[in-house]
Amino acid sequence: MMEKQKYIAKVSQISGFGDIGLDERRRMLAVEERYSFFSNDYYLSLIDWNDPNDPIRRIAIPDPEELRPWGELDASGEHDYVAAPGCEHKYKDTALLLVSNNCGTFCRFCFRKRLFMPDNDEISRDVEKGIKYIAGNPEISNVLITGGDPLMLSTRKLKGILDAIDEIDHVKIIRVGSKMLAFNPHRFLDDPELVETLGRFSKPERRLYFMAHFNHPRELTREARTAIAMLQKAGVVLMNQTPMIKGVNDDPRVLSELLNTLAQLGVSPYYIFQCRPTEGNFTYTVPLEHGYQLFTLAQQGLSGLARRARYVMSHNTGKIEVVGMSESNIFFRYQRAANVEDEGRFLAARRNPDGYWFDDYDAVNEVEVDGDREMAVVC
């Protein structure tokens, strides 16, 4: 049985706006004309409408500041890595399947908001060509099923995709990227077949990884915790990743509580992302150096198990970790790289407190030590 939650596709359909006036509602509608709105009864019920700074409201409800000119729709150049319809191949061993252009709620800070716009053709509802591409490239050992949110598909459709990937011998890891545990845990609670299906593909020799997206401790409700436990009982491995979001988790105490609670629940903290410079997202983005400082402060209150998260940027050239700062320099390392020669590459740049992205640091250079590219210094 599918979840019973009612989905809401227009701001005008929201009830319980509290003290929000007509002028602000009109401004929300203006944002909605550019960037789609979508949510559901469950997630909207978590909002305290009398609190203008409510973090769940910040995640789900349009903000007039989204119309401030800034960034670009494909900030990480994902179009450069399209290998087949609905399939991206950026890192040698990893392929992405974009299987849905819908989510349980549209995050206002989404870096793929372009997928929810009219005439988008990056999502392929027929994944056959993407599966065929993966099958024909034996270097691909890791497949991430994402979107949108794959769990907006029917359980039957999702099972078909997992079946097809499962038949490819060289695929050793399957990941499902979804925020549904936060957006609508009833998707699991009301559909035990979904949990059984995910568990069936999590085998002792090759576990299925569920990449959750909890952004704030308030999302870890009783229902969400029950759904987490159901997946764990089925043998699914749970990880969590979240961007650093201004007004949501850019507080060391909030971020520390989120990561510690996840670790206590057996959900491994994975990545803390610097928000990509995506069109419309300036109001949600923290300057890079400030974000890293908040991250390091949050770590001071974490257990060892909760400290496994890394602060990274998903740049066009790879996944770049911020590894430290001195009084004058900031230090980066490629955790993953589109160019394999950049794997593990260490870089340093002069600090720029107004920088939001790797591209804002252009004074980066390398030196050679004994003929090996060992470290980087600032010119």
Rosetta blueprint (number, residue, H / E / L):
1 M L
2 M L
3 E L
4 K L
5 Q L
6 K L
7 Y E
8 I E
9 A L
10 K L
11 V H
12 S H
13 Q H
14 I L
15 S L
16 G L
17 F L
18 G L
19 D L
20 I L
21 G L
22 L H
23 D H
24 E H
25 R H
26 R H
27 R H
28 M H
29 L H
30 A H
31 V H
32 E H
33 E H
34 R H
35 Y L
36 S L
37 F L
38 F L
39 S E
40 N E
41 D H
42 Y H
43 Y H
44 L H
45 S L
46 L L
47 I L
48 D L
49 W L
50 N L
51 D L
52 P L
53 N L
54 D L
55 P H
56 I H
57 R H
58 R H
59 I H
60 A H
61 I L
62 P L
63 D L
64 P H
65 E H
66 E H
67 L H
68 R L
69 P L
70 W L
71 G L
72 E E
73 L L
74 D L
75 A L
76 S L
77 G L
78 E H
79 H H
80 D H
81 Y H
82 V E
83 A E
84 A E
85 P L
86 G L
87 C E
88 E E
89 H L
90 K L
91 Y L
92 K L
93 D L
94 T E
95 A E
96 L E
97 L E
98 L E
99 V L
100 S L
101 N L
102 N L
103 C L
104 G L
105 T L
106 F L
107 C L
108 R L
109 F L
110 C L
111 F L
112 R L
113 K H
114 R H
115 L H
116 F H
117 M L
118 P L
119 D L
120 N L
121 D L
122 E L
123 I L
124 S L
125 R L
126 D L
127 V L
128 E H
129 K H
130 G H
131 I H
132 K H
133 Y H
134 I H
135 A H
136 G L
137 N L
138 P L
139 E L
140 I L
141 S L
142 N E
143 V E
144 L E
145 I E
146 T E
147 G L
148 G L
149 D L
150 P H
151 L H
152 M H
153 L L
154 S L
155 T H
156 R H
157 K H
158 L H
159 K H
160 G H
161 I H
162 L H
163 D H
164 A H
165 I H
166 D H
167 E L
168 I L
169 D L
170 H L
171 V L
172 K L
173 I E
174 I E
175 R E
176 V E
177 G E
178 S L
179 K L
180 M H
181 L H
182 A H
183 F H
184 N L
185 P L
186 H H
187 R H
188 F H
189 L H
190 D L
191 D L
192 P H
193 E H
194 L H
195 V H
196 E H
197 T H
198 L H
199 G H
200 R H
201 F L
202 S L
203 K E
204 P L
205 E L
206 R E
207 R L
208 L E
209 Y E
210 F E
211 M E
212 A E
213 H L
214 F L
215 N L
216 H L
217 P H
218 R H
219 E H
220 L L
221 T L
222 R H
223 E H
224 A H
225 R H
226 T H
227 A H
228 I H
229 A H
230 M H
231 L H
232 Q H
233 K H
234 A L
235 G L
236 V L
237 V E
238 L E
239 M E
240 N E
241 Q E
242 T E
243 P E
244 M E
245 I L
246 K L
247 G L
248 V L
249 N L
250 D L
251 D L
252 P H
253 R H
254 V H
255 L H
256 S H
257 E H
258 L H
259 L H
260 N H
261 T H
262 L H
263 A H
264 Q H
265 L L
266 G L
267 V L
268 S E
269 P E
270 Y E
271 Y E
272 I E
273 F E
274 Q E
275 C L
276 R L
277 P L
278 T E
279 E L
280 G L
281 N L
282 F H
283 T H
284 Y H
285 T L
286 V L
287 P L
288 L H
289 E H
290 H H
291 G H
292 Y H
293 Q H
294 L H
295 F H
296 T H
297 L H
298 A H
299 Q H
300 Q L
301 G L
302 L L
303 S L
304 G L
305 L H
306 A H
307 R H
308 R H
309 A L
310 R E
311 Y E
312 V E
313 M E
314 S E
315 H E
316 N L
317 T L
318 G E
319 K E
320 I E
321 E E
322 V E
323 V E
324 G E
325 M E
326 S L
327 E L
328 S L
329 N E
330 I E
331 F E
332 F E
333 R E
334 Y E
335 Q E
336 R E
337 A E
338 A L
339 N L
340 V H
341 E H
342 D H
343 E L
344 G L
345 R L
346 F E
347 L E
348 A E
349 A E
350 R E
351 R L
352 N L
353 P L
354 D L
355 G L
356 Y L
357 W L
358 F H
359 D H
360 D H
361 Y L
362 D L
363 A L
364 V L
365 N E
366 E E
367 V E
368 E E
369 V E
370 D L
371 G L
372 D E
373 R E
374 E E
375 M E
376 A E
377 V E
378 V L
379 C L
